[in-house]
Amino acid sequence: MATITLTTAAYNDAKQYAETQNLTVDEFVVSLINKYAHSKRKKKYKMQPIEKLSPEIQDILNMPMVGQLDADDINGDKARMDYFKEKYGL
């Protein structure tokens, strides 16, 4: 078992918060360590520049908005399909 040292003020703050959460100070500190230790290990998603994406994805991202969307096509699905039909002969 390892021991960590906290200032009295830090310990009292941790104790007060832990009590409001129905936790022991040990459980609270361990939960903080786990939360921040794991968040540093997670790989964060980073968008690549458009130039590095495949030509197909670049075409989709650069697809022009033609006209207005129909009232029943709020997500643009019909307009997108029309574009693909025209471009790729679907």
C-alpha positions in Angstrom: 0.0 0.0 0.0 1.3 3.4 -1.0 0.7 6.7 0.9 0.2 10.1 -0.6 0.6 13.4 1.3 -1.9 16.2 0.9 -2.0 19.6 2.6 -4.6 19.9 5.3 -6.6 22.3 3.2 -6.6 19.9 0.2 -7.5 17.0 2.5 -10.4 18.9 4.1 -11.8 19.9 0.7 -11.6 16.3 -0.5 -13.2 15.1 2.7 -16.0 17.6 2.4 -16.7 16.8 -1.2 -16.5 13.0 -0.6 -19.0 13.3 2.2 -21.5 15.0 -0.1 -21.1 12.2 -2.6 -21.3 9.4 0.0 -17.7 8.4 -0.7 -14.7 7.9 1.4 -11.7 10.2 0.8 -9.9 7.2 -0.6 -12.7 6.4 -3.0 -12.9 10.0 -4.2 -9.1 10.3 -4.7 -8.9 7.0 -6.6 -11.8 8.0 -8.8 -10.0 11.2 -9.7 -6.8 9.4 -10.5 -8.6 6.9 -12.6 -10.6 9.6 -14.4 -7.5 11.6 -15.4 -5.1 8.8 -15.9 -7.5 7.1 -18.4 -8.4 10.4 -20.2 -4.7 10.9 -21.0 -4.5 7.4 -22.5 -7.5 7.8 -24.7 -6.6 8.5 -28.3 -8.4 11.7 -29.4 -9.9 11.9 -32.8 -8.2 14.5 -35.0 -9.6 15.5 -38.3 -7.2 15.2 -41.2 -6.7 18.0 -43.6 -9.0 17.7 -46.7 -5.9 17.3 -48.9 -5.0 14.0 -47.1 -8.4 12.4 -47.5 -9.4 10.1 -50.4 -10.7 11.8 -53.5 -14.1 10.3 -52.9 -14.4 11.9 -49.5 -13.0 15.2 -50.9 -15.8 15.1 -53.5 -18.4 14.6 -50.8 -17.1 17.3 -48.6 -16.9 19.7 -51.5 -20.4 18.9 -52.8 -22.1 22.1 -53.6 -25.5 22.9 -52.1 -27.8 23.3 -55.1 -31.0 25.2 -54.6 -33.2 25.0 -51.5 -34.0 21.9 -49.6 -37.5 20.6 -49.8 -39.6 21.1 -46.6 -39.8 17.3 -46.3 -36.0 16.8 -46.9 -34.7 18.5 -43.7 -31.5 16.3 -43.6 -30.8 16.8 -47.3 -31.0 13.1 -48.1 -33.0 13.6 -51.3 -30.7 16.4 -52.5 -27.7 14.3 -51.7 -29.1 11.3 -53.7 -30.0 13.5 -56.6 -26.4 14.8 -56.6 -24.9 11.3 -56.5 -27.3 10.1 -59.3 -26.2 12.9 -61.5 -22.5 12.6 -60.7 -22.1 8.8 -60.7 -25.1 7.8 -62.8 -26.8 5.8 -60.1 
